[in-house]
Amino acid sequence: MPGIETRDHQHRCVLPFAALPTEVRLLRRVAAAQLDQWGVPAAGDEAGLLVTELATNVIKHVGEGTLATLILEWKRERLRVEMHDKSSTLPAPRGADCDAECGRGLHMIAAMAVDWGTVVTALGKAVWCEIELGSETACRRVERAVEMLESYRGKGGAVLEGRRREAALEESAIELIADLMHWTSARGLDPDDVLDRAQMHYEAEVEAA
């Protein structure tokens, strides 16, 4: 595959593409295949969601058909995902009270990634995010899930503890999964297929732990 650099346990893959809805699924598959080749297939589903969201944002906010570049970089315990496009307008998360599909992308990226940001480049901008690949990934995932569910449930109400808090988090988890199924369907994906892949991903990580 062109655009790949490997040196001193560092791996880098550069993938130019046209920002078209039909290209997003192919881009996600190529990214998953590259991670599999690097020996970190467990990161494929999580990275795929980030790639899908970043590519979709280019289509929606920069323009369908515009040229963009996806960069995957694996260094030590983290995988960095960068999306470069020709627009210098930096994105910003919108308020949580927006309707569905409104500003949710960056909130999802922030919830999934251990770190993320934006930067103006000579040709436009780059939106980047990083996910962990180390031994503490599973623990961090649980913490991140709780943070995301707390945010999804809303922090404006009373602080809950004990069983009431667990029940509220469980209900938020159900609602979030339902919303994610709507999100995948809206992007032309099969929700059942995504759920099956998530289940396989989870089982593989539990078995490897």
Buried (B, 14 or more C-beta within 10 A) or exposed (E): EEBBEEEEEEBBBBBEBBBBEEBBBEBBEBBBEBBEEBEBBBBBBBBBBBBBBBBBBBBEEBBEEBBBBBBBBBBEBBBBBBBBBBBEEEBEBEEEEEEEEEBBBBBBBBBBBEEBEBEEEEEBBBBBBBBBBEEEBBEEBEEBBBEBBBBBBEEEEEEBEEEEBEEBBEEBBEEBEEEBBEBBEEBEBEBEEBBEBBEEBBEEEEEEE
